[in-house]
Amino acid sequence: MTKQGLFYKLIVSARISQVCAIRFFNENKKADITFNQYEILSALKNGNYYQRDLAKYLFKGTSNLSKDIKVLEDKELIKRVMATNNNRMVKTLHLTAKGKDLADKNENLIENYIDDVLKIYNTQEYKQFEQYLDMLKDKLTESVDMILE
């Protein structure tokens, strides 16, 4: 058996998690949106974004987001609001009440799914695992922010 490094295991786990999430949203008709659209709604729950900044936050290109943003706008889940930035008129993306409700509903669906998958941990191990993931995410985010600046 080959010893695999932690970094490799993290990458593989992240890819598998993303595939599971995409499959979950594709197969779960209660979701009403795709995984990519869910990511957008979840991000907007934390605040309003310019499309460029949202793309950076989600590690996607702005053109990749355009289609999903249009679909979410058509479903009245998000709206664009005019604002000024450095004396320029720009549009920021805002979550509507309907969008927040759908994001919350999907968060509950995905949490139930994840809880079912993570039954291998007892409550204490689950909380500790979650803490370790938060610590790792925060540290990696710092590294990425330094690179992106």
Disulfide bonds with the S-S distance in Angstrom:
none
